[in-house]
Amino acid sequence: MLYTRNKPHKRRPNWRNILLTALCVVLLATSVTLLVRAVPSWLKNSGDDLQLNNPSAPPSATPEASPDSSPAQTPAASPDGEPTESPEASPSATPARGSGTQSVTLGAVGDILLHAQELQAASLEAGGYDFTNFFSRIAAYTSWQDFTIGSLGATVGTSNYDAVTAPASLLTALSDAGFDVLNLAGAHILDRDIAGAQQTVQAVRDAGLHGVGAYDSGSEYVNPLILTKDDLRIAVLSYTESTLQTPEGAADTVKYLNETTFDNDMKQVEADAAGVDFVVVCVRWDGEEDVLTDSQKNWAQVFADRGVDVVLGTHASLPQTLTYVQGRDGGRTLVAYGLGNFVGPTRSGGEDAGYVLSVTLTKNFDTGEESIDSVTYVPTWVLKYSAGGKYSFEVLSAVEYSERGYQNMSASDRTRVAAVPAEIQEALGADAGTLDETRREMVDGVSTVVQEEE
């Protein structure tokens, strides 16, 4: 019998599946390759991030910049996440206070003295005192400056007024006449003990004025008064060679002129963080005559050597020399040894005259150069006359009233006032300062230069 085995049929290849499988293998291989290549870079970047947040991690090396390129300045992050300037971008020094050329003009007068006649002249029938008329005709000459300094020869109280205790209304009148600073380091400042001096300091403050030379707190005693105009800063120091009374604690209230006190003040000025451009010293000398004492000359040299710019001297009843003193660094200090009396009862020996000094100080902030650009003075005279059954006192410009008639002036008054300008010129000398013949008047409380008719 014939056997026949049926052979199984051979399968035909499924090319569709083969191609799909091959494609998957290729894609898988490509993905693995890309992943392997990316791992080192990812690890490196992860390491950098860890280093930025780890204060103890060593700094990474910074590649050097090529000579023709510079790295970009990227602000560093502050602790709260806000960007801050890099150290290189921050200034290494305190920015300058100003730029260009700036000036400040200081006015100054001598002693403001009160006696029984002045008090009686200022008294009001309704009670109280009003000193406005004392200064109304000179206000135009004391108010146009940036700052005006006067020397108060009394304390200020609330009662028992006499030659050494004045009512606060005197301060109001001075403020209205353009005064800004009062020198309190005088002979009588301690006549009402420490409490009287401190009361005076407070009264000056209440009147809107600055007091120097006597203080009611330790901080004000230590820290010099600084006047500011625009970017300019001017320190004002004040001393007296003596006081008539010296109660316990006097030296803690009043600035006495000695090397230690002056040196301490100058150290404070020199250490001022904002910087001081000019230094002015008010000083009440012991000398009362028109002849300069050795103490005045010696101290003027000390001030000049230390770099003081202006010295304003008082107490001598007669005006004294206005001059320059050269310091050891070559700089010059303007010294007004004696400003004379601004207000006082004495009518003889020239004690009825004084002057308003005006000094312009200039600084070029770009070069640092400082200078005294202008020094002028207006001679003053105190007119005393009787009206309404009592005396009246008025401070006048001797230049203006030498040429101007005034009903309250007698023939002898006109003769006297006409002689004052030449008298002041002779006393001050020709070394520094020029006579200011400008006519001024007050219009709505503002000093105005009078235009002379042609």
ABEGO torsion letter per residue (X at the ends): XBBBBBBBBBBBBBAAAAAAAAAAAAAAAAAAAAAAAAAAAAAAAAAAAAAAABAABBBBBBBBBBAABBBBBBBBBBAAGBBBBBAAABBABBBBABBEBBBBBBBBBBBBBBBAAAAAAABBAAEEBBAAAAAAAAAAAAAABABBBBBBABBBBABGBBAABBBAAAAAAAAAAGBABBBABBAAAAAAEAAAAAAAAAAAAAAGBBBBGBBABAAAAABBBBBBBEABBBBBBBBBABBABBBBGAAAABBBBBAAAAAAAAAAAAABAAEBABBBBBBBBABABABBBAAAAAAAAAAAAAGBABBBBBGBABBBBBBBBBBAAGBBBBBBABAEBABBABABGGAABBBBBBBBBBBBAAAGBBBBABBBBBBBBBBBBBBGGBBBBBBBBAAAAAABBBAABBAAAAAAAAAAAAAAAAAAEAABEBBBABBBBBBGGBBBBBBBBX
